[in-house]
Amino acid sequence: MNLHEQFDDLADEMTGTDLADLRHRVDRTSRRLRTRRTVATSAVAVAVVAALTGGATLLQLQSEDRPPVLPGGSASPSQPPPSPPSTGASTGTSTPTSAPASTVDAVPGALSFLTLKAGKPIELRRYVDGTLQTVTFGTATSKDAYATPSPDGTRLAINTSPDMSNIHPGDLVVVTPGGARRTVARNVNWSGGSTVVWTPDGTTLIADGVRYDATTGASSPFPDSPQYLAYSPSGTTMAYISPTQYDAIKIAKVDGTAPRTVSVTGLAECQNTAGCPTSVQAVSDDGRYLALGNVNSDPSHVYSTVLIYDTVARKRLSLGTFEHVWFRGDGAVVVTATQVKVLDKGLKVVHTYPVPAHDAGAVAFYRP
């Protein structure tokens, strides 16, 4: 392949480059090389080719199809992770422990795995910037239907039911490390997307269209009775399903401003599954990207992500196979069966880590 062809190939690979300008420069370079036969000119040509070949290698390493993996499979970034914030639980009922060096996960933020099985200890394994913190919340009862940790991991909100087989409403309780329980409200529906959600500041619970003070239990209606409510990383944007429109996602600022409705009826899942994929798992700060899960034919809650939807381009993104996706202010975190991938703002993979140790059947949560 001659130099002219190499320049053309490189131009095709360089997204965002002015191709016309690059072609003109290629032509000028080619003419100079044809007319200058001296040893000095040959040396310059070799240097140019070497530099451009190195640039092509860099572009290839940054490709989404070939994400860079740290040497030796290490999960350690170039800089040591910062110390994790205090969990606020210093009573001895919460036991932060460091994971062995060989299994430390350096995913930024807090990646958590919650085990909730009747008759078993309720355990929250939080990997906070690479450090494992294990918090236990007593023993799960046969009435515990669904649980979600507070943003700082120091409390659990649990939906209970006297009869889960018939989806009977039950108590909404807050549990602290060690297992102490406080009932916030009674007769609360917990099916599907009505399950309890914490507000980003950890002061309020949203459940079945009602806002509850997590401390006092004081309640007030939450506008539009949202289902599968998700907050953006900064807590400034929210996305959810309206109970009056199940084939679209509503996106707005948390104060209710800038509302818009995004239909997803064009997605293949609308025809191939029980319904359109509107189980919102996450939303980006600008509201452009949504992490969506399928809709179950039964009323159980959906935890996993099946696609990322670009609400501006109105199309799904190709990010490979995954189980969960959550957004960060500077990108996203993607969890597969074996890996955790950190993506930049352009949703390109910049780091890959092994999935941290957790119990089979544990539910995953993430906080930036």
Buried (B, 14 or more C-beta within 10 A) or exposed (E): EEBEEBBBEBBEEBEEEEEEEBBEEBEEBBEEBEEEEEEEEEEBBEEBEEEBEEEBEEEEEBEBEEBEBBEEEBBBBEEEBEEBEEBBBEEEBBEBEEBEEEEBBBBBBBBBBBBBBEEEEBBBBBBBBBBBBEBBBBEBEEBBBBBBBBBBBBBBBBBBBEEBEEBBBBBBBBBBBBBEBEEBBEEBBBBBBBBBBBBBEBEBBBBBBBBBEBEEBEBEEBEBBBBBBBBBBBBBBBBBBBEEEEBBBBBBEBEEEEEEEBBBEEBEBBEEBEBBBBBBBBBBBBBBBBBBBBBBEEEBBBBBBBBBBBBEEEEBEEBEEBBBBBBBEBBBBBBBEEBBBBBBEEBBBBBBBBBBEBEEEBBBBBBB
